[in-house]
Amino acid sequence: MMARSLRVAPEYIEKVKSAPQRNGYPSQQSLATDIGFSLSTVKSFLTGKPIDYLNFVELSKKLALDWQDIAYKEPEMMIIGVRKDYDK
C-alpha cells in the first residue's frame, strides 16, 4: 500500500531548497503560483514536512528532482524473535 503523504529525506533538504532558483523560480510564491499549489504546500515540501503523495510527485517533477530518490523511506518494520517452532 502506498503512503498517502511523502516528505523529503533529511539528507536531500539542502538540494531541494535550492531547486526553485536552479529552475528559474525567483521565489517560493512564484513556484506555488506556477504549479497551482498553496504557498504552505510548497514551503512544507522544501522543508521536509509531509505533503500529499501526488503533490510531492508533481513538485519533484517541476523542479527536475527524482521523487523516488528524495523521498524519505520509512525504516522497514523488523520482526524480532519469531521462531518456527513457536507453537510446539
C-alpha positions as CSV (number, residue, x, y, z in Angstrom):
1,M,0.0,0.0,0.0
2,M,1.3,3.4,-0.9
3,A,1.8,6.1,1.7
4,R,-0.7,8.9,1.5
5,S,1.9,11.5,2.1
6,L,5.6,11.8,1.5
7,R,8.4,14.1,2.7
8,V,11.9,14.9,1.6
9,A,14.6,12.9,3.3
10,P,16.8,15.0,5.6
11,E,19.9,14.4,3.5
12,Y,18.2,16.0,0.4
13,I,16.7,19.1,2.0
14,E,19.5,21.4,1.1
15,K,19.4,20.2,-2.6
16,V,15.6,20.6,-2.6
17,K,15.7,24.1,-1.1
18,S,18.0,25.3,-3.9
19,A,15.9,23.7,-6.7
20,P,13.4,26.5,-7.2
21,Q,16.2,29.0,-8.1
22,R,18.0,26.4,-10.2
23,N,14.8,26.0,-12.2
24,G,14.1,29.7,-12.8
25,Y,11.7,30.5,-9.8
26,P,12.8,33.7,-8.0
27,S,10.6,32.8,-5.0
28,Q,8.6,30.1,-3.4
29,Q,5.5,32.1,-4.2
30,S,6.3,32.1,-7.9
31,L,6.7,28.3,-7.9
32,A,3.4,27.9,-5.9
33,T,1.6,30.2,-8.4
34,D,3.0,28.4,-11.4
35,I,2.2,24.9,-10.2
36,G,-1.2,25.9,-8.7
37,F,-0.4,24.8,-5.1
38,S,-0.7,26.9,-1.9
39,L,2.5,28.5,-0.6
40,S,2.2,26.4,2.5
41,T,2.4,23.2,0.5
42,V,5.5,24.4,-1.3
43,K,7.1,25.5,2.0
44,S,6.3,22.2,3.6
45,F,7.8,20.3,0.6
46,L,11.0,22.4,0.7
47,T,11.5,22.0,4.4
48,G,10.9,18.2,4.6
49,K,7.4,18.2,6.1
50,P,4.9,15.6,4.8
51,I,2.7,16.6,1.9
52,D,0.2,14.7,-0.2
53,Y,1.8,12.0,-2.3
54,L,0.6,13.3,-5.7
55,N,1.7,16.9,-4.8
56,F,5.1,15.6,-3.8
57,V,5.5,13.8,-7.2
58,E,4.3,16.8,-9.1
59,L,6.6,19.3,-7.3
60,S,9.5,17.0,-7.7
61,K,8.9,16.8,-11.5
62,K,8.5,20.6,-11.8
63,L,11.9,21.0,-10.0
64,A,13.7,18.3,-12.1
65,L,14.1,16.1,-9.0
66,D,13.7,12.3,-8.9
67,W,10.9,12.0,-6.3
68,Q,11.8,8.4,-5.6
69,D,15.4,9.4,-4.8
70,I,14.5,12.3,-2.5
71,A,11.5,10.8,-0.6
72,Y,12.1,9.7,3.0
73,K,11.8,6.0,3.3
74,E,10.3,4.7,6.5
75,P,12.6,2.1,8.1
76,E,11.3,-1.4,7.4
77,M,9.5,-3.0,10.2
78,M,11.5,-5.8,11.7
79,I,10.1,-8.8,13.4
80,I,12.5,-9.9,16.1
81,G,12.4,-13.2,17.9
82,V,10.0,-15.2,15.7
83,R,10.8,-18.9,15.8
84,K,9.4,-21.5,13.5
85,D,8.9,-23.9,16.4
86,Y,7.0,-21.3,18.4
87,D,3.8,-23.3,19.0
88,K,5.5,-26.6,19.9
